[in-house]
Amino acid sequence: MPREDVALVTVQGFLDVDTATELHHHLANQTHHGRHHLLLDLSSVPFMDSSGINIILKAYKETRQIGGSVGLINPAPAVQRILDLTGVSLTVPSYGSADEALDEMGDTLSRP
């Protein structure tokens, strides 16, 4: 965890109907424990379907309600394409690295 209120979550493998619920539970646990800013490292996710998209959007909505945020770290090219085609990339920002995300999100992360 880069900061007390930030969780860096590394997602590996397919993010689909079989794995999305588990990821949602993990992200909900992070916010429950005071980590309102979620950074999801998607560099090791070769495929994502609508279930994965829904989990990202749900996490975005839930964190925004508590003054938090979601950022995506280095999505694999196939995943970035899905994010772009569905418009998710217009709502949830992507970053090249966790350090870049923390730098660019600095103002957001400093808010209570």
Buried (B, 14 or more C-beta within 10 A) or exposed (E): EBEEBBBBBEBEEBBBEEBBEEBBEBBEEBBEEEBBBBBBBBBEBBEBBEBBBBBBBBBBEBBEEEEBBBBBBBBBEEBBEBBEEBEBBEBBBBBEEBEBBBEBBEEBBEEE
